[in-house]
Amino acid sequence: MSLKRRSFLKGAAGGGAALATAAVVSAPAQARPNKVMPPQAVGLLYDSTLCVGCKACVAGCKEANNLPVDVTTADALWDTPLDIGPKTFNVIKVYAEGTAATKDQEKDGFAFIKKSCMHCVDPSCVSVCPVTAMTKHPQTGIVEYNPDACIGCRYCVASCPFGVPQSEFDTPTPQIKKCEMCKHRQAEGKIPMCAEVCPTGATIFGPIPALTEEINRRKAMKAGEANVFERRVIGSGDTHERPAAKYLDHVYGEKEVAGTQFRHMAAVSFAKLGYPELREQSFASQSEGIQHSLYQGMIAPAVVLGGLVWAAKRASHIEDEHPEE
C-alpha cells in the first residue's frame, strides 16, 4: 500500500492544522516593550539644510572603511554609487521638484538627504539573526556585524525597514556590509569619518543627550536669523555662522520604530526625501512576542508534530479503506 500525497494533505489540513491552531490560540502573542537607549549611546545628527551635496562624507567613509569604487555608469570613470550597498556605506541623495530653484523648499525646490545605517535602539536585524552575527553594543548602542559568526541567511537584509544591511553577491564567500559608525576609529579616540570630513557640520557626532540638546536648540531658532553651527562633533568649538532654516517639527529617528541613534533634521518632508513613515513600536518587539508565544516550552511545535503524525496515520487508514481514490 502506498500513501498518496493528496490523502496525507487532506488529513493534515483537517486534523494537524486544527490542533496547531488551537495551540496558538490558547496562548495569544503579546508584543514585548520597546528596548531603551543604551546608557552611553552615541550617534549622528544629519541636518539637511546645512548639506551642500559635496559628498565628502561618501568619499571619507570609503577611505575609512577600505571600500572599493561603486561604478554605475558606462564610462566607468567615477565612483558613482546610486544607493548604499556592499561597496558604499553612506550616500547623499537629492530631492528636486519643479524648477528646483530654491534649496530646502518642497515646491520648485531641492534638498539633500543622507542615507546610512540608522543604528536602531531596538533593531530588527539583531532580533532576527539566529547566530548573533548582528549585535548591538550594550554601551554605545552601535549595531555591529561579526562576519565570523554569520551563516549567510540574510534575515537581517529582509528585516530592516530602512534597507540597510546589504549582502555581497560577487564573491564565493559573501558577507553582510553596513555602516558600524566607524567603531574602529572610535576605539582610537576618533569620530566617524563622515562627521570628520563634513565641511558644513551637516553631519555631526556626539552622545545622544548632547545631540538631543542641539536638536532642541535648532528647532527653537527663528528662520532667517543668523545662528552658529558646530562642525564634526558636539563641543568641538569649530563653528560657522549662517541663517537658520525653517525646520520641520518632525525629527526623523526620534520615535520611529522605538527610536534610532542617527537623527535627521530637514525643511522638506521626509516622505519626499525617501524615508518611510514608520510606527513607534519596533518590529522586533512584536515579532519576538509572537515567537516567544509559539515556542514557549516548545508546546506549539510538539502539538504541530503530533498533529502531523495523527494526520499521516489517518490518511493511511483512509487509503486502506479506499485504495482506488
N, C-alpha and C positions, 0 to 999 in steps of 0.2 A: 504493500500500500504506500503510495506517495502522497505526501501532504501538499495540496495545491496552495499556491501563494494567495489566490483570491479567498480561499476559505479561511486561511490564517488572518488575513487582513480584516475580514468580516468579524471574526471573533475578537480581534484586538480592538476594533472600533467599538464594538458593542459592550465588551467587558473591561478590558485593561484600561481604556481611556476613561471609563466611568469611575473606576477605582482611583486612578491618578487624580482626576478632577476632584473627587471627594477629599482626597488628602490635602490638596492645595487649598480648597475652600475652607477646610476645617482650621487652617492656620493662615488667616489673611495677612498679606505682606504689609509692613509699615515702614515708611522711609525713616532712616535714622536722621538725627540733626546734622546740619552742615558742619563740617570741620571749621576750626577757627584759625586765625592768622598765627603763625609761629612767633614766639616772643622776641626774637631778634631778626625778624624778617626784613629783607632789603628788597628794593625794587627800582623800577624805572618810571619816569614820567615823560610822556611824549606830548608836546604842545604843537599841534598842527599849525597854529597861527604864527609860530616862530620858524617853522621849517621853510627852507628856500629850495628844497628839492635837489641839493647838491650831490646827494648820495655818498657823502664821505663816510657815513655810518656803514653803508653796504660794503665799501672797499675796505674800511678798517676792520670790520667783522671778518672778512675773508682772510686778511693778513693775520689777525689774532688767532684764528682757528684753522689755518692752513687749508683753506678751501680752494678748489680749482675754479677756473672760469666756467661760466654757465652760458654757453653760446646758443642763441636762438635766432640768429639772422644768417642769411645765405652766405654773406661775405666772410663771416667768422672772424671779424677784425676786433670785436669788442666783447667785453664781459657784459652780456645783456640779459640778466635774469628777469623773467616776467612775474615770478612769484617765489615764495620760499620753497625750498626743496633740499635734497641731499647736498647740493653744492652752494646753497645760499640760505643763511640762517635769518637774515632780516632784509626787507626790501621796502623801498619807498614807491608808493603809487600816487596817482593824481586823479582827482575828480575834476571834471570840466563840463560846463553846461552853457549852451547858447554861444555867445561871443567870447566867453571865458576872459572877460576884460578885467575883472576885479578879483583880487585874491580874497579868500575866506568869505565868499558870498555864494549862495546857492543859485540865484538867478543871474545868468550871464557872468558867472564867476568860476573860480577854480580853487582847489585846496589840495594839500598834500596829506598823505596818511602813511603811517609806518605799520608794517606787519611783521610780527615775530612771535616767539613763544610768550604766552600770557602769564605763565607760572601761576596757575590757578591755586587758590587756597585749598580747594577740595578737588583735585584733578582727576578727571575720568581716566586718563592714560595710566595713572598709578593704580587706580582702582581695578582696572580690567587686566592688568599684567599678571599672568599666572606664576611668574618666576621672580618677581621683584627686580626685573631689569630696569623698570621705571620706578624711581623713588622720589620722595620729597624730603629735602634736608630738614631735620627736626628743629634747627635753629634759624637758618637763613630763609628757609622755605623754597629754595631753588629746586625746580623739578629737574632731576638728574637722570642720566641714562648710563647703564653699565653694559657694554657690548658683550662682555664675557659671560653674563648671565642670560642674555637674550636667546630665545629659541626661534625667533623669526616668525611668530604667529601673526604679527601686525595688528593685534587687537587695539593697540594704542593708536594706530593710524585711523582705524574705523571709529574709535570712540570720541576723539577730540572734537568739540563743537567749533573749534577755530581752524581745523585742518592743519595743525602744526606738525606733529611728528610725521616724518616722511621716510620711506624706505628706499634704499638703493636698488636699482634694477640692472645695473651694468657691470655687475661683479658676481662671481660664483659664491662669494661669502658676504652677502649683503648685511648692512647694519641700518639701524634707525638713526636718523640725523635730525638734530634740533638745537636751538639755542639753549645753552646752560648758563646764561648770564656771565659768560667768561669766568667761570669759577676758578679756573687755573690762574687767571690774573688776580682775582680777589685773594687767593691763597698767598700771593706775593705782595699784598698790600695795595694793589692797583684796582682800578674800576673797569667795568665793561667798556670795551673799545668803542662801541657805538656812541657812548656818552663822552668818552675821552676826546674823540675827534670832531664832535659836532661843533661847528663854528658859531652857532647862534644860541646854543642852550636849548634847542628844540627837544633834545633827549638829555635828560639829567638823571643822575643816580643818587640814591640815598636810602636811609632807613625809612620804612613805611610811615612812621609817625611824622617824620620831617617832610616827607613828600605830601602827606595829607595836609599839613600846615601850609605848605607852599601852594597847594591847590586852592585852599580856602582863601589865601591872600590874593591869588589871581582872580578868583571869582568875585571878590569884593572890589576889584579895580573898576574904575569908570572908563568905559570905552572911549578911546581917543586921547586920553591923558597920558603923558609920559610916565613910564614906570621902569624900575630897574629889574633886570633878569640875570640870574646867575648862569654860568656855564659849567658843564662837566658834572659837578657834584654839589649837593646842598651844603652851604657853608664854605664854598671854595674861595669866596671873595673876588673871584674873577667875574665882573659884571659888565653889562652893557645896558644902554637905555634905549627904549623905543616906545611908541604909543601902545597902550593896551588894546586888546581886541575885544569884540563883543562876544564873549564866550557863551556857549550853550550852558544851561544849568546842569545838564547831564554830563557826568564824568564817566567815561566808559571804563569798566573794570572795577568800579567801587562795589557794585552789587551783583553784577552778572554772575550766574552760577556760583554763588557764595563769595564772590569777590576774586580779584586777581592781584598780582604784585606788579603788573605792568598796566599803568593807568594812562588814559588818553583824554586830552582836552582839545576842543575844536570849536569852530564857529559854524560849521556845516554839519548837518545831521549825520550820525554815524551809519545810519542805513544807507545813505548816499555814498558814504566813504567806504562801504563794503563790509561793515561789521554786522553780524547777525543780531537780531533782537532776541534776547535770552531771559529766562526767568531767574529769580533769585535763588531758588532751590537748586542745588547741584544735581547733576545727573547721577553722580556716584552715590549720593545719599539714597536715591530711590532704587537704583539697580542693586545695591548691596542689601537693601531691605528685602527685596524680592528673593535674592539668592539665599539670604540667611533664613527666610521663612521656608523656602523649598527644601533646603538641605539641613535644617536644624535636626540633629540627632539622626540624620540620614533616613528619616521616616518616609518622606515622599519618594526617594529613589527606591527604597525597599518595596513600597506599595506598587510602584510602577513595574518593577521587576516581577513581583508576584502576579500582577495583572497580566503581563505578557505570557508568563508560564501558564496561567489559567486559560488564556486565550488560545495558546498553542494546543493544550490538551482538549479544549472544547472543539476546536477546528478539526483536530484529529478524529474525535468521536463522530462529528458530523460527516467526515469523509468516509468513515467506516459504514455509516448508515446509508449514505447516498453516494456511492462510488462513481456514478456517471455524471454528477454535476460538474 
